[in-house]
Amino acid sequence: MPSPAPASSSTDTAPIRFVEFVALIAALMAVGALGTDAMLPALPDIGRDLNAAAQDLPIVIAIYSGSFGAAQLFYGPLADRYGRRPVLIGALAGYVLMNVLCAAAGSFHLLLLARVFAGVSIAATRVVTIALIRDCYSGRAMARVSSLAVMTFMVFPIIAPSIGQGVLLIGSWRLIFNGIALVSTLIAAWFALRMPETLPRERRVPLEWRRLAANWRFTLRDRQSVGYSAAVVGLQGALFGYITSIQPIVADVFHQPQRLGIVFAACAGTMMVGNLLNSRIVMWLGMRRISHWAMTVLIVVAAISLTIEKTGLETLPLFVVTQAVTLMCFGLAASNCSAMAMEHMGAIAGTASSLQGFFVTTGGAIIGGLVGRAFDGTTLPLHLTFLTAGVVALTLAAIVERGRLYRPT
């Protein structure tokens, strides 16, 4: 049975320079985001070209996200058994092939099938990158690396829709998929050439059902793993709710659809700022103090947003300001909670990250989908979601910490 690492330990054993490590991790995270966000401007063209009904087009995104979440369960045990490199390189190769197939699809059903397997393939990046970080860093150093990687990664969701729109100016939606395949090939080559194996053979875990079940039980019985993962589920659900709601909110509530890109970039930009700030202060203030205060501020701002909406005073600039602060708090809370959830999982980093990732991604996607469907022509469902997520996350943190919130350790 794995034994937990000391919560206060902080180590750095990365095999490549810090800056390159962070950049590579961020790039690996980004290829999955490109598969979602770059598609958004292309959905109408895909529908026209493949004779798909407008109400079926969101399935192109949903089926990819769903398979991405479910497949994470399998990659953790594989990465703990065979090592990080072969699993990730093989998965990236599959992702490249599936995007090429998407580009060549002659029917909507074939496109959806390829999207399923693209999501299954790229799920490895979420699991293995977290395992890589945990292999090389622990404690506050792990939170610092995670924050910087997420900050760099957040550039891609901001610019991906614009990239997709730009590609459509010079070619068809098929060129977007081919572009993703090309970018993924370059990142896979970078990883293969520069990142050594970080899991020594003596630490590899046999692929046995009993051992796998024992590792799952260890992950699910650890108070910190379960509590902080559950907190991230709610926070991630609120973020997905924002992503699914922002387009109709800007277009139908504030009647300024032309400003969607600016609104999206402004709010996502503060998430980057939050993660950059976290990377600078986490070694000083600690993960718990930062995440707990971020949750508290998120609750206050969400309550203010709800009050503004109910009084009929909400305008687009005011909405952007409050959402920007909310998403900055999300960045501070989620990155530290994710790191704390992995704090005791060093011996089974792959399996633990896959199990946590499965619940976080699928749970967040389900919540986000429900929020999107709950859109009623107002911003009320979104504000309620962030308020609820903040209250639940802070409550879970209080349970994990036995009431001792805002501690520096």
C-alpha positions as semicolon CSV with decimal commas, in nm:
position;residue;x (nm);y (nm);z (nm)
1;M;0,000;0,000;0,000
2;P;0,141;0,343;-0,090
3;S;0,238;0,566;0,197
4;P;0,166;0,938;0,191
5;A;0,447;1,184;0,144
6;P;0,492;1,450;0,408
7;A;0,256;1,736;0,334
8;S;0,518;1,998;0,400
9;S;0,789;1,853;0,175
10;S;0,896;2,050;-0,133
11;T;1,126;1,895;-0,393
12;D;1,259;1,969;-0,743
13;T;1,405;1,680;-0,945
14;A;1,308;1,782;-1,298
15;P;1,537;1,636;-1,569
16;I;1,522;1,949;-1,787
17;R;1,543;2,321;-1,715
18;F;1,254;2,470;-1,520
19;V;1,140;2,707;-1,797
20;E;1,139;2,434;-2,061
21;F;0,961;2,192;-1,827
22;V;0,680;2,441;-1,765
23;A;0,654;2,530;-2,135
24;L;0,640;2,165;-2,240
25;I;0,374;2,079;-1,982
26;A;0,167;2,379;-2,094
27;A;0,200;2,279;-2,460
28;L;0,086;1,924;-2,382
29;M;-0,217;2,064;-2,199
30;A;-0,289;2,303;-2,485
31;V;-0,330;2,048;-2,764
32;G;-0,640;1,916;-2,592
33;A;-0,784;2,266;-2,554
34;L;-0,726;2,334;-2,923
35;G;-0,948;2,038;-3,001
36;T;-1,235;2,216;-2,826
37;D;-1,196;2,592;-2,861
38;A;-1,065;2,609;-3,218
39;M;-1,379;2,423;-3,329
40;L;-1,628;2,681;-3,205
41;P;-1,620;2,915;-3,510
42;A;-1,628;2,616;-3,748
43;L;-1,946;2,448;-3,621
44;P;-2,185;2,621;-3,866
45;D;-1,959;2,532;-4,161
46;I;-1,935;2,171;-4,043
47;G;-2,314;2,155;-4,024
48;R;-2,359;2,289;-4,376
49;D;-2,088;2,068;-4,526
50;L;-2,196;1,744;-4,357
51;N;-2,572;1,810;-4,356
52;A;-2,599;1,816;-3,978
53;A;-2,885;1,986;-3,796
54;A;-2,797;2,295;-3,592
55;Q;-2,910;2,131;-3,267
56;D;-2,669;1,840;-3,329
57;L;-2,358;2,053;-3,376
58;P;-2,275;2,092;-3,002
59;I;-2,228;1,713;-2,999
60;V;-1,898;1,772;-3,183
61;I;-1,773;1,940;-2,864
62;A;-1,962;1,733;-2,606
63;I;-1,863;1,391;-2,740
64;Y;-1,497;1,493;-2,743
65;S;-1,515;1,625;-2,386
66;G;-1,701;1,317;-2,263
67;S;-1,455;1,068;-2,407
68;F;-1,169;1,283;-2,279
69;G;-1,305;1,254;-1,925
70;A;-1,386;0,883;-1,930
71;A;-1,057;0,768;-2,088
72;Q;-0,850;0,918;-1,808
73;L;-0,932;0,618;-1,590
74;F;-0,722;0,392;-1,811
75;Y;-0,415;0,608;-1,866
76;G;-0,312;0,635;-1,502
77;P;-0,255;0,260;-1,448
78;L;-0,084;0,236;-1,788
79;A;0,149;0,526;-1,706
80;D;0,232;0,372;-1,366
81;R;0,305;0,035;-1,530
82;Y;0,487;0,123;-1,854
83;G;0,621;0,471;-1,775
84;R;0,520;0,819;-1,881
85;R;0,699;0,838;-2,218
86;P;0,555;0,540;-2,411
87;V;0,199;0,607;-2,295
88;L;0,205;0,976;-2,384
89;I;0,389;0,936;-2,715
90;G;0,151;0,660;-2,825
91;A;-0,153;0,864;-2,726
92;L;-0,029;1,171;-2,913
93;A;0,024;0,957;-3,224
94;G;-0,338;0,841;-3,197
95;Y;-0,455;1,200;-3,155
96;V;-0,273;1,307;-3,470
97;L;-0,430;1,023;-3,672
98;M;-0,781;1,099;-3,541
99;N;-0,755;1,466;-3,634
100;V;-0,642;1,370;-3,983
101;L;-0,947;1,142;-4,001
102;C;-1,171;1,428;-3,882
103;A;-1,032;1,645;-4,162
104;A;-1,111;1,375;-4,418
105;A;-1,458;1,284;-4,280
106;G;-1,727;1,266;-4,545
107;S;-2,016;1,227;-4,303
108;F;-2,122;1,370;-3,970
109;H;-2,128;1,025;-3,811
110;L;-1,768;0,954;-3,914
111;L;-1,663;1,292;-3,778
112;L;-1,826;1,212;-3,443
113;L;-1,660;0,869;-3,431
114;A;-1,319;1,024;-3,497
115;R;-1,388;1,288;-3,231
116;V;-1,462;1,015;-2,977
117;F;-1,125;0,850;-3,034
118;A;-0,951;1,188;-3,049
119;G;-1,086;1,259;-2,700
120;V;-0,981;0,913;-2,582
121;S;-0,629;0,969;-2,715
122;I;-0,569;1,320;-2,585
123;A;-0,694;1,228;-2,236
124;A;-0,344;1,095;-2,176
125;T;-0,206;1,449;-2,169
126;R;-0,414;1,546;-1,866
127;V;-0,314;1,236;-1,669
128;V;0,051;1,210;-1,767
129;T;0,131;1,581;-1,730
130;I;0,005;1,578;-1,372
131;A;0,202;1,259;-1,306
132;L;0,512;1,421;-1,459
133;I;0,475;1,724;-1,235
134;R;0,428;1,501;-0,930
135;D;0,728;1,287;-1,029
136;C;0,952;1,593;-1,038
137;Y;0,803;1,829;-0,778
138;S;0,616;1,815;-0,450
139;G;0,461;2,051;-0,198
140;R;0,458;2,423;-0,278
141;A;0,702;2,371;-0,564
142;M;0,442;2,150;-0,732
143;A;0,178;2,419;-0,689
144;R;0,415;2,676;-0,840
145;V;0,484;2,461;-1,148
146;S;0,113;2,383;-1,189
147;S;0,023;2,752;-1,171
148;L;0,281;2,854;-1,431
149;A;0,181;2,570;-1,663
150;V;-0,189;2,651;-1,635
151;M;-0,115;3,023;-1,685
152;T;0,075;2,947;-2,007
153;F;-0,190;2,698;-2,113
154;M;-0,464;2,959;-2,068
155;V;-0,321;3,154;-2,361
156;F;-0,457;2,888;-2,595
157;P;-0,826;2,899;-2,495
158;I;-0,807;3,277;-2,532
159;I;-0,663;3,273;-2,882
160;A;-0,793;2,936;-3,010
161;P;-1,133;3,068;-3,132
162;S;-0,950;3,348;-3,314
163;I;-0,711;3,095;-3,465
164;G;-1,006;2,889;-3,584
165;Q;-1,170;3,198;-3,729
166;G;-0,848;3,297;-3,902
167;V;-0,809;2,952;-4,056
168;L;-1,162;2,975;-4,193
169;L;-1,061;3,293;-4,378
170;I;-0,803;3,102;-4,582
171;G;-0,952;2,752;-4,593
172;S;-1,230;2,522;-4,478
173;W;-1,301;2,372;-4,137
174;R;-1,098;2,069;-4,245
175;L;-0,783;2,280;-4,235
176;I;-0,840;2,337;-3,861
177;F;-0,819;1,963;-3,793
178;N;-0,511;1,929;-4,011
179;G;-0,354;2,222;-3,827
180;I;-0,420;2,055;-3,490
181;A;-0,260;1,736;-3,623
182;L;0,049;1,930;-3,730
183;V;0,083;2,115;-3,399
184;S;0,035;1,789;-3,207
185;T;0,309;1,623;-3,414
186;L;0,553;1,902;-3,330
187;I;0,474;1,887;-2,958
188;A;0,504;1,506;-2,958
189;A;0,848;1,538;-3,121
190;W;0,951;1,799;-2,861
191;F;0,844;1,568;-2,579
192;A;1,010;1,261;-2,731
193;L;1,341;1,441;-2,790
194;R;1,369;1,638;-2,467
195;M;1,180;1,472;-2,180
196;P;1,345;1,162;-2,028
197;E;1,142;0,900;-1,847
198;T;1,059;1,027;-1,496
199;L;0,931;0,699;-1,349
200;P;1,217;0,461;-1,261
201;R;1,157;0,091;-1,325
202;E;1,177;0,010;-0,956
203;R;0,880;0,240;-0,888
204;R;0,656;0,097;-1,159
205;V;0,334;-0,071;-1,052
206;P;0,227;-0,406;-1,203
207;L;-0,092;-0,394;-1,405
208;E;-0,295;-0,615;-1,173
209;W;-0,660;-0,571;-1,087
210;R;-0,609;-0,620;-0,713
211;R;-0,329;-0,367;-0,700
212;L;-0,525;-0,123;-0,916
213;A;-0,828;-0,158;-0,689
214;A;-0,603;-0,103;-0,386
215;N;-0,458;0,214;-0,541
216;W;-0,807;0,341;-0,622
217;R;-0,912;0,272;-0,262
218;F;-0,605;0,456;-0,135
219;T;-0,691;0,756;-0,354
220;L;-1,056;0,753;-0,250
221;R;-0,983;0,706;0,120
222;D;-0,735;0,989;0,147
223;R;-0,916;1,281;0,305
224;Q;-0,718;1,542;0,115
225;S;-0,743;1,366;-0,222
226;V;-1,121;1,325;-0,204
227;G;-1,206;1,658;-0,044
228;Y;-1,000;1,884;-0,266
229;S;-1,083;1,686;-0,581
230;A;-1,453;1,727;-0,501
231;A;-1,397;2,099;-0,452
232;V;-1,236;2,120;-0,796
233;V;-1,532;1,932;-0,951
234;G;-1,768;2,210;-0,846
235;L;-1,529;2,487;-0,948
236;Q;-1,462;2,319;-1,283
237;G;-1,837;2,280;-1,336
238;A;-1,881;2,653;-1,284
239;L;-1,604;2,722;-1,535
240;F;-1,763;2,489;-1,792
241;G;-2,094;2,661;-1,723
242;Y;-1,929;2,992;-1,805
243;I;-1,788;2,849;-2,131
244;T;-2,124;2,707;-2,241
245;S;-2,315;3,022;-2,140
246;I;-2,090;3,308;-2,244
247;Q;-2,191;3,316;-2,612
248;P;-2,569;3,339;-2,554
249;I;-2,513;3,578;-2,262
250;V;-2,315;3,824;-2,474
251;A;-2,548;3,784;-2,774
252;D;-2,893;3,750;-2,612
253;V;-2,861;3,925;-2,275
254;F;-2,639;4,218;-2,369
255;H;-2,708;4,213;-2,747
256;Q;-2,342;4,265;-2,841
257;P;-2,234;3,938;-3,011
258;Q;-1,948;4,117;-3,187
259;R;-1,779;4,166;-2,849
260;L;-1,764;3,793;-2,761
261;G;-1,392;3,762;-2,837
262;I;-1,306;4,065;-2,622
263;V;-1,521;3,944;-2,332
264;F;-1,379;3,591;-2,351
265;A;-1,021;3,719;-2,364
266;A;-1,067;3,968;-2,079
267;C;-1,212;3,712;-1,841
268;A;-0,973;3,432;-1,936
269;G;-0,686;3,677;-1,909
270;T;-0,751;3,729;-1,539
271;M;-0,727;3,352;-1,490
272;M;-0,376;3,380;-1,633
273;V;-0,302;3,665;-1,395
274;G;-0,431;3,459;-1,104
275;N;-0,208;3,165;-1,189
276;L;0,095;3,392;-1,243
277;L;0,028;3,558;-0,907
278;N;-0,007;3,216;-0,744
279;S;0,328;3,102;-0,883
280;R;0,491;3,408;-0,724
281;I;0,328;3,391;-0,380
282;V;0,255;3,024;-0,314
283;M;0,606;2,952;-0,182
284;W;0,555;3,237;0,064
285;L;0,189;3,212;0,167
286;G;0,117;2,843;0,107
287;M;-0,150;2,658;-0,090
288;R;-0,414;2,646;0,181
289;R;-0,416;3,012;0,271
290;I;-0,431;3,122;-0,095
291;S;-0,701;2,874;-0,206
292;H;-0,925;2,931;0,097
293;W;-0,913;3,309;0,061
294;A;-0,972;3,278;-0,314
295;M;-1,286;3,072;-0,249
296;T;-1,405;3,331;0,002
297;V;-1,359;3,620;-0,240
298;L;-1,527;3,416;-0,516
299;I;-1,833;3,370;-0,293
300;V;-1,850;3,742;-0,214
301;V;-1,813;3,850;-0,578
302;A;-2,067;3,591;-0,700
303;A;-2,314;3,717;-0,439
304;I;-2,255;4,077;-0,553
305;S;-2,306;3,971;-0,917
306;L;-2,631;3,799;-0,826
307;T;-2,753;4,109;-0,644
308;I;-2,665;4,335;-0,938
309;E;-2,852;4,103;-1,177
310;K;-3,162;4,091;-0,955
311;T;-3,174;4,470;-0,929
312;G;-3,160;4,509;-1,308
313;L;-2,840;4,717;-1,299
314;E;-2,616;4,469;-1,481
315;T;-2,439;4,596;-1,792
316;L;-2,183;4,421;-2,011
317;P;-1,884;4,615;-1,866
318;L;-2,002;4,539;-1,511
319;F;-2,055;4,173;-1,601
320;V;-1,703;4,152;-1,744
321;V;-1,549;4,308;-1,433
322;T;-1,725;4,075;-1,189
323;Q;-1,663;3,766;-1,404
324;A;-1,298;3,861;-1,445
325;V;-1,254;3,874;-1,066
326;T;-1,450;3,551;-1,026
327;L;-1,235;3,366;-1,279
328;M;-0,916;3,502;-1,123
329;C;-1,032;3,352;-0,793
330;F;-1,111;3,029;-0,975
331;G;-0,753;3,017;-1,106
332;L;-0,608;3,070;-0,758
333;A;-0,837;2,816;-0,593
334;A;-0,842;2,538;-0,853
335;S;-0,466;2,518;-0,915
336;N;-0,386;2,491;-0,543
337;C;-0,669;2,249;-0,470
338;S;-0,550;2,024;-0,752
339;A;-0,196;2,028;-0,614
340;M;-0,317;1,951;-0,260
341;A;-0,530;1,664;-0,389
342;M;-0,209;1,504;-0,525
343;E;0,007;1,580;-0,221
344;H;-0,007;1,227;-0,075
345;M;-0,020;1,047;-0,410
346;G;0,348;1,045;-0,508
347;A;0,379;0,664;-0,514
348;I;0,079;0,623;-0,746
349;A;0,078;0,960;-0,925
350;G;-0,049;0,820;-1,257
351;T;-0,337;0,619;-1,113
352;A;-0,437;0,893;-0,870
353;S;-0,430;1,169;-1,132
354;S;-0,637;0,956;-1,370
355;L;-0,904;0,883;-1,108
356;Q;-0,916;1,242;-0,989
357;G;-0,915;1,366;-1,348
358;F;-1,203;1,137;-1,440
359;F;-1,424;1,278;-1,168
360;V;-1,313;1,639;-1,217
361;T;-1,353;1,639;-1,596
362;T;-1,673;1,437;-1,628
363;G;-1,833;1,594;-1,322
364;G;-1,739;1,942;-1,437
365;A;-1,866;1,871;-1,789
366;I;-2,200;1,744;-1,657
367;I;-2,246;2,048;-1,434
368;G;-2,139;2,281;-1,714
369;G;-2,382;2,117;-1,956
370;L;-2,669;2,158;-1,709
371;V;-2,580;2,524;-1,658
372;G;-2,574;2,578;-2,032
373;R;-2,915;2,417;-2,072
374;A;-3,048;2,625;-1,782
375;F;-2,981;2,949;-1,969
376;D;-3,305;3,148;-1,947
377;G;-3,212;3,472;-2,118
378;T;-3,043;3,609;-1,804
379;T;-2,710;3,573;-1,623
380;L;-2,886;3,434;-1,314
381;P;-2,800;3,062;-1,366
382;L;-2,430;3,142;-1,413
383;H;-2,405;3,361;-1,102
384;L;-2,592;3,102;-0,895
385;T;-2,353;2,833;-1,017
386;F;-2,041;3,024;-0,916
387;L;-2,193;3,113;-0,577
388;T;-2,291;2,752;-0,510
389;A;-1,954;2,620;-0,629
390;G;-1,767;2,860;-0,402
391;V;-1,977;2,775;-0,095
392;V;-1,947;2,400;-0,156
393;A;-1,570;2,421;-0,221
394;L;-1,505;2,622;0,096
395;T;-1,725;2,386;0,298
396;L;-1,532;2,085;0,166
397;A;-1,203;2,258;0,247
398;A;-1,326;2,319;0,603
399;I;-1,414;1,950;0,636
400;V;-1,075;1,839;0,501
401;E;-0,890;2,079;0,730
402;R;-1,118;2,003;1,027
403;G;-1,226;2,366;1,045
404;R;-0,875;2,515;1,035
405;L;-0,902;2,731;0,724
406;Y;-0,658;2,993;0,594
407;R;-0,353;2,817;0,739
408;P;-0,016;2,895;0,577
409;T;0,100;2,530;0,560
